């Protein structure tokens, strides 16, 4: 499992991502320990809506800094719906250099 103690900000700084994407990456580094985290929770840390977080999170996925997973599960209303989760990649430095 990834811990934020080993996560670095340098790969994100050098990747040419938007300011909002960098803020979301920092929120993941500072508030998670490598577990899957729902997009609304990460977006709330940056004081943006989940919809506003979608584009910047795609940038982070494209740069191999995070990974994303969609899960079909029961929502708060009791109906089945898709939920999207993100987490830091085990070693973003190695992944980025390999790409």
PyMOL CGO cylinders between C-alpha atoms (Angstrom):
from pymol import cmd
from pymol.cgo import CYLINDER

trace = [
    CYLINDER, 0.00, 0.00, 0.00, 1.24, 3.47, -0.84, 0.3, 1, 1, 1, 1, 1, 1,
    CYLINDER, 1.24, 3.47, -0.84, 1.88, 5.89, 1.99, 0.3, 1, 1, 1, 1, 1, 1,
    CYLINDER, 1.88, 5.89, 1.99, 1.99, 9.62, 1.61, 0.3, 1, 1, 1, 1, 1, 1,
    CYLINDER, 1.99, 9.62, 1.61, 5.38, 9.64, 3.34, 0.3, 1, 1, 1, 1, 1, 1,
    CYLINDER, 5.38, 9.64, 3.34, 6.87, 8.34, 0.09, 0.3, 1, 1, 1, 1, 1, 1,
    CYLINDER, 6.87, 8.34, 0.09, 4.82, 10.47, -2.31, 0.3, 1, 1, 1, 1, 1, 1,
    CYLINDER, 4.82, 10.47, -2.31, 6.69, 13.36, -3.86, 0.3, 1, 1, 1, 1, 1, 1,
    CYLINDER, 6.69, 13.36, -3.86, 5.43, 16.57, -5.37, 0.3, 1, 1, 1, 1, 1, 1,
    CYLINDER, 5.43, 16.57, -5.37, 8.30, 16.87, -7.85, 0.3, 1, 1, 1, 1, 1, 1,
    CYLINDER, 8.30, 16.87, -7.85, 6.74, 14.55, -10.51, 0.3, 1, 1, 1, 1, 1, 1,
    CYLINDER, 6.74, 14.55, -10.51, 3.58, 16.66, -10.47, 0.3, 1, 1, 1, 1, 1, 1,
    CYLINDER, 3.58, 16.66, -10.47, 5.52, 19.94, -10.64, 0.3, 1, 1, 1, 1, 1, 1,
    CYLINDER, 5.52, 19.94, -10.64, 7.51, 18.73, -13.65, 0.3, 1, 1, 1, 1, 1, 1,
    CYLINDER, 7.51, 18.73, -13.65, 4.56, 17.28, -15.54, 0.3, 1, 1, 1, 1, 1, 1,
    CYLINDER, 4.56, 17.28, -15.54, 2.99, 20.45, -16.95, 0.3, 1, 1, 1, 1, 1, 1,
    CYLINDER, 2.99, 20.45, -16.95, -0.44, 19.97, -15.36, 0.3, 1, 1, 1, 1, 1, 1,
    CYLINDER, -0.44, 19.97, -15.36, -2.93, 22.72, -14.51, 0.3, 1, 1, 1, 1, 1, 1,
    CYLINDER, -2.93, 22.72, -14.51, -3.00, 24.47, -11.15, 0.3, 1, 1, 1, 1, 1, 1,
    CYLINDER, -3.00, 24.47, -11.15, -6.27, 22.75, -10.26, 0.3, 1, 1, 1, 1, 1, 1,
    CYLINDER, -6.27, 22.75, -10.26, -4.79, 19.33, -11.09, 0.3, 1, 1, 1, 1, 1, 1,
    CYLINDER, -4.79, 19.33, -11.09, -1.80, 20.11, -8.88, 0.3, 1, 1, 1, 1, 1, 1,
    CYLINDER, -1.80, 20.11, -8.88, -4.11, 21.11, -6.02, 0.3, 1, 1, 1, 1, 1, 1,
    CYLINDER, -4.11, 21.11, -6.02, -6.01, 17.82, -6.36, 0.3, 1, 1, 1, 1, 1, 1,
    CYLINDER, -6.01, 17.82, -6.36, -2.75, 15.87, -6.43, 0.3, 1, 1, 1, 1, 1, 1,
    CYLINDER, -2.75, 15.87, -6.43, -1.57, 17.66, -3.27, 0.3, 1, 1, 1, 1, 1, 1,
    CYLINDER, -1.57, 17.66, -3.27, -4.90, 16.89, -1.58, 0.3, 1, 1, 1, 1, 1, 1,
    CYLINDER, -4.90, 16.89, -1.58, -4.42, 13.19, -2.37, 0.3, 1, 1, 1, 1, 1, 1,
    CYLINDER, -4.42, 13.19, -2.37, -0.83, 13.27, -1.08, 0.3, 1, 1, 1, 1, 1, 1,
    CYLINDER, -0.83, 13.27, -1.08, -1.76, 15.06, 2.13, 0.3, 1, 1, 1, 1, 1, 1,
    CYLINDER, -1.76, 15.06, 2.13, -5.07, 13.38, 3.02, 0.3, 1, 1, 1, 1, 1, 1,
    CYLINDER, -5.07, 13.38, 3.02, -4.84, 9.77, 1.85, 0.3, 1, 1, 1, 1, 1, 1,
    CYLINDER, -4.84, 9.77, 1.85, -2.64, 6.76, 2.53, 0.3, 1, 1, 1, 1, 1, 1,
    CYLINDER, -2.64, 6.76, 2.53, -2.99, 5.12, -0.87, 0.3, 1, 1, 1, 1, 1, 1,
    CYLINDER, -2.99, 5.12, -0.87, -6.55, 3.89, -0.47, 0.3, 1, 1, 1, 1, 1, 1,
    CYLINDER, -6.55, 3.89, -0.47, -9.26, 4.41, -3.07, 0.3, 1, 1, 1, 1, 1, 1,
    CYLINDER, -9.26, 4.41, -3.07, -10.93, 7.76, -2.41, 0.3, 1, 1, 1, 1, 1, 1,
    CYLINDER, -10.93, 7.76, -2.41, -14.23, 9.01, -3.85, 0.3, 1, 1, 1, 1, 1, 1,
    CYLINDER, -14.23, 9.01, -3.85, -13.97, 12.02, -6.15, 0.3, 1, 1, 1, 1, 1, 1,
    CYLINDER, -13.97, 12.02, -6.15, -16.42, 14.15, -4.09, 0.3, 1, 1, 1, 1, 1, 1,
    CYLINDER, -16.42, 14.15, -4.09, -14.15, 13.80, -1.04, 0.3, 1, 1, 1, 1, 1, 1,
    CYLINDER, -14.15, 13.80, -1.04, -11.03, 14.88, -2.94, 0.3, 1, 1, 1, 1, 1, 1,
    CYLINDER, -11.03, 14.88, -2.94, -12.91, 17.72, -4.64, 0.3, 1, 1, 1, 1, 1, 1,
    CYLINDER, -12.91, 17.72, -4.64, -14.21, 18.96, -1.29, 0.3, 1, 1, 1, 1, 1, 1,
    CYLINDER, -14.21, 18.96, -1.29, -10.63, 19.17, 0.02, 0.3, 1, 1, 1, 1, 1, 1,
    CYLINDER, -10.63, 19.17, 0.02, -9.92, 21.67, -2.78, 0.3, 1, 1, 1, 1, 1, 1,
    CYLINDER, -9.92, 21.67, -2.78, -13.25, 23.47, -2.40, 0.3, 1, 1, 1, 1, 1, 1,
    CYLINDER, -13.25, 23.47, -2.40, -14.41, 22.59, -5.91, 0.3, 1, 1, 1, 1, 1, 1,
    CYLINDER, -14.41, 22.59, -5.91, -17.32, 20.50, -7.18, 0.3, 1, 1, 1, 1, 1, 1,
    CYLINDER, -17.32, 20.50, -7.18, -16.84, 16.91, -8.34, 0.3, 1, 1, 1, 1, 1, 1,
    CYLINDER, -16.84, 16.91, -8.34, -17.72, 18.06, -11.86, 0.3, 1, 1, 1, 1, 1, 1,
    CYLINDER, -17.72, 18.06, -11.86, -14.94, 20.68, -11.76, 0.3, 1, 1, 1, 1, 1, 1,
    CYLINDER, -14.94, 20.68, -11.76, -12.50, 17.98, -10.62, 0.3, 1, 1, 1, 1, 1, 1,
    CYLINDER, -12.50, 17.98, -10.62, -13.11, 15.65, -13.57, 0.3, 1, 1, 1, 1, 1, 1,
    CYLINDER, -13.11, 15.65, -13.57, -10.86, 17.40, -16.10, 0.3, 1, 1, 1, 1, 1, 1,
    CYLINDER, -10.86, 17.40, -16.10, -7.91, 17.93, -13.75, 0.3, 1, 1, 1, 1, 1, 1,
    CYLINDER, -7.91, 17.93, -13.75, -8.15, 14.33, -12.51, 0.3, 1, 1, 1, 1, 1, 1,
    CYLINDER, -8.15, 14.33, -12.51, -8.01, 13.17, -16.13, 0.3, 1, 1, 1, 1, 1, 1,
    CYLINDER, -8.01, 13.17, -16.13, -4.78, 15.15, -16.51, 0.3, 1, 1, 1, 1, 1, 1,
    CYLINDER, -4.78, 15.15, -16.51, -3.34, 13.33, -13.49, 0.3, 1, 1, 1, 1, 1, 1,
    CYLINDER, -3.34, 13.33, -13.49, -4.38, 9.95, -14.91, 0.3, 1, 1, 1, 1, 1, 1,
    CYLINDER, -4.38, 9.95, -14.91, -2.85, 10.85, -18.30, 0.3, 1, 1, 1, 1, 1, 1,
    CYLINDER, -2.85, 10.85, -18.30, 0.46, 11.75, -16.59, 0.3, 1, 1, 1, 1, 1, 1,
    CYLINDER, 0.46, 11.75, -16.59, 0.38, 8.45, -14.63, 0.3, 1, 1, 1, 1, 1, 1,
    CYLINDER, 0.38, 8.45, -14.63, 0.31, 10.22, -11.27, 0.3, 1, 1, 1, 1, 1, 1,
    CYLINDER, 0.31, 10.22, -11.27, -2.96, 8.66, -10.10, 0.3, 1, 1, 1, 1, 1, 1,
    CYLINDER, -2.96, 8.66, -10.10, -5.21, 5.82, -11.14, 0.3, 1, 1, 1, 1, 1, 1,
    CYLINDER, -5.21, 5.82, -11.14, -8.98, 5.86, -11.47, 0.3, 1, 1, 1, 1, 1, 1,
    CYLINDER, -8.98, 5.86, -11.47, -11.59, 3.13, -11.02, 0.3, 1, 1, 1, 1, 1, 1,
    CYLINDER, -11.59, 3.13, -11.02, -15.32, 3.17, -11.71, 0.3, 1, 1, 1, 1, 1, 1,
    CYLINDER, -15.32, 3.17, -11.71, -17.50, 0.92, -9.58, 0.3, 1, 1, 1, 1, 1, 1,
    CYLINDER, -17.50, 0.92, -9.58, -21.17, 0.05, -10.14, 0.3, 1, 1, 1, 1, 1, 1,
    CYLINDER, -21.17, 0.05, -10.14, -22.69, 0.06, -6.66, 0.3, 1, 1, 1, 1, 1, 1,
    CYLINDER, -22.69, 0.06, -6.66, -25.74, 1.06, -4.67, 0.3, 1, 1, 1, 1, 1, 1,
    CYLINDER, -25.74, 1.06, -4.67, -25.91, 4.81, -4.09, 0.3, 1, 1, 1, 1, 1, 1,
    CYLINDER, -25.91, 4.81, -4.09, -27.31, 6.70, -1.13, 0.3, 1, 1, 1, 1, 1, 1,
    CYLINDER, -27.31, 6.70, -1.13, -30.80, 6.61, -2.70, 0.3, 1, 1, 1, 1, 1, 1,
    CYLINDER, -30.80, 6.61, -2.70, -30.76, 2.81, -2.81, 0.3, 1, 1, 1, 1, 1, 1,
    CYLINDER, -30.76, 2.81, -2.81, -30.42, 2.68, -6.60, 0.3, 1, 1, 1, 1, 1, 1,
    CYLINDER, -30.42, 2.68, -6.60, -27.48, 1.23, -8.51, 0.3, 1, 1, 1, 1, 1, 1,
    CYLINDER, -27.48, 1.23, -8.51, -25.14, 3.89, -9.88, 0.3, 1, 1, 1, 1, 1, 1,
    CYLINDER, -25.14, 3.89, -9.88, -21.54, 4.40, -11.01, 0.3, 1, 1, 1, 1, 1, 1,
    CYLINDER, -21.54, 4.40, -11.01, -19.08, 5.84, -8.48, 0.3, 1, 1, 1, 1, 1, 1,
    CYLINDER, -19.08, 5.84, -8.48, -15.55, 6.87, -9.44, 0.3, 1, 1, 1, 1, 1, 1,
    CYLINDER, -15.55, 6.87, -9.44, -12.60, 6.48, -7.09, 0.3, 1, 1, 1, 1, 1, 1,
    CYLINDER, -12.60, 6.48, -7.09, -8.98, 7.64, -7.41, 0.3, 1, 1, 1, 1, 1, 1,
    CYLINDER, -8.98, 7.64, -7.41, -5.72, 6.85, -5.63, 0.3, 1, 1, 1, 1, 1, 1,
    CYLINDER, -5.72, 6.85, -5.63, -2.04, 7.65, -5.90, 0.3, 1, 1, 1, 1, 1, 1,
    CYLINDER, -2.04, 7.65, -5.90, 0.01, 5.27, -8.00, 0.3, 1, 1, 1, 1, 1, 1,
    CYLINDER, 0.01, 5.27, -8.00, 2.48, 3.18, -5.97, 0.3, 1, 1, 1, 1, 1, 1,
    CYLINDER, 2.48, 3.18, -5.97, 5.55, 5.06, -7.19, 0.3, 1, 1, 1, 1, 1, 1,
    CYLINDER, 5.55, 5.06, -7.19, 4.66, 7.97, -9.44, 0.3, 1, 1, 1, 1, 1, 1,
    CYLINDER, 4.66, 7.97, -9.44, 8.33, 8.76, -10.08, 0.3, 1, 1, 1, 1, 1, 1,
    CYLINDER, 8.33, 8.76, -10.08, 9.08, 5.33, -11.55, 0.3, 1, 1, 1, 1, 1, 1,
    CYLINDER, 9.08, 5.33, -11.55, 5.87, 5.25, -13.59, 0.3, 1, 1, 1, 1, 1, 1,
    CYLINDER, 5.87, 5.25, -13.59, 6.50, 8.65, -15.10, 0.3, 1, 1, 1, 1, 1, 1,
    CYLINDER, 6.50, 8.65, -15.10, 10.13, 7.85, -16.00, 0.3, 1, 1, 1, 1, 1, 1,
    CYLINDER, 10.13, 7.85, -16.00, 9.06, 4.57, -17.63, 0.3, 1, 1, 1, 1, 1, 1,
    CYLINDER, 9.06, 4.57, -17.63, 6.47, 6.33, -19.81, 0.3, 1, 1, 1, 1, 1, 1,
]
cmd.load_cgo(trace, "trace")
